[in-house]
Amino acid sequence: MASTTSSLLLLLLLLLISSHPSEQQQTSSLSPSDKAALFDIRSDLRDLPGSTFFSTWDFAGDPCATFAGVICSPDDEQGTQSLRVSVLTLGTGLADSPGLTGTLSPSLPNLTALTDLVVYAGRISGTIPPDIGTRLRRLRLVSISNNPIFGPIPVSLAGLPDLHTLDLGHNKLQGPIPTPLLLPSSPSLKVLILAANGGLSGELPPGISTAQLLHLDLRGNSLTGALPRLPSTLRYFSASDNALSGPLDDAFAAPLPDLAFLDLSMNAFAGPIPPALFALPRLSSLLLQRNNLSGPLAVTPPGAEAPPSWAVVDLSHNMLTGEVPAALAAAGSLFLDNNRLTGDVPKEVARSVYVGSMTTLYAQHNYLTSFPAPSLPLPDSVALCLSYNCMSLPSAAAAAGCPASAGTQPSRPSYQCSNTTTAVTGGRDG
């Protein structure tokens, strides 16, 4: 009887312990301040028709376990029993999801343990909370893109100790780019994307040259002034479709050993193209079209130990003069149209076209006088356009490869070619 009583007491004790776990056994829960911030964020946003992102945001449950886009981590500053939101992703980013609408809550900066913030494409408007960087000091990644968000770039985002990537592209942001974003005061910042906002204005600070950026995308804005010297660390730089002006010599006076992509198209740059651009050892894409660049081309490709491998060189719609450099034969696609180039097309360039290593050559609307035509068929994969020059076209294919914008006139009127010699070379080019 005593044995039976002892067994019952032991069973009751075990049940009591299991129903009242010790403090060490309790499951960690989200801090009340973070849960309140998530509630405010949810109150200011909603799914667009066709989106189901917020279907899992039921505050009766555990946000860390069930909320889409929420990742929690133990807070080192408050002990392991307190969880904090470390990653917040708003929206799915899927092509078939229209995204979210509403505004970014002023309570967003209350998630002070946040390291990664991603806001996918949708119709979120309003401004970015101005104190976002003041309170979210642990941020490493901020991507708020493809929404009609307006207002200035918060100055508080500059100087964050761990911020690596800042993507605010494809919004409607306005005003100047905060100077500290482009200076050593943001030493960890490597990727800065401010493309296609339209309203970002002002000049780029000269101190940008001391930044440590790898990727800088400023295209599609209203930036003005000259292009300052670029950071030597850059691998990708685009400032196309702005109102930048002046010569390019100073911007490329220092080495850019890792630059692979350069797009300065659709601005008002003037003067000659610096020969240093063609000597960049890793440059693959050089896009300078639709500027006011002038003078002859001085192409000095990289040395023999690093031969050029340009995928595309686009110098079209400028005011370039002189002859076509033979070194441009190394380009996979070459756009020289709508300039004032004269002389013969180099045989090296023609050979690249006919062997198919250069798949596009647009040289229409110049004053070129001849094109060496090897006795080889033009590859079907090649687009060649030489119309409206001071020469007779070497073959029907040279006109057939032209875009509609080239017009229908095969050659320039003779009075425009009074100082040139109209000629076509037949046979092999040697």
URTAKA-V817355 format. One line per field, one symbol per residue. psi: psi as a letter, one per 30 degrees, with the letter a starting at -180 (. if undefined). A space follows every 10 residues. Layout:
psi->???
//
This chain:
psi->eeeeeeeeee eeeeeeeefi lleffkkklk keeeeeeeee eeffllklkf kgegffijff ajefffkkgk kllkjffglf fkkljfkjkj lfgkfgkfal lblkkffeff ifgkfkjkjl kbhkaalkkf gefefifgke kjjjlhlhka alkkfffkgk fgjekjjglh ahllalkkef fglffiffjf jjjglhfefk aalkkffffg lhkejjjglh ahklaljlkl kffkfkkkgl hahlallfee fgflkifgkf kkjglhahkl alkkffefgk fgkekjjglh ahklllkjjj lllffikkhk ekjjglhahk lalkkfffff kekkjglhah klakkkfeee eeeffgfjfk jjglhahkfl jkjlhkkkkf fkjkkglhah lkkflfffef gkleffafke llkeffgfgl jklkklalg.
//
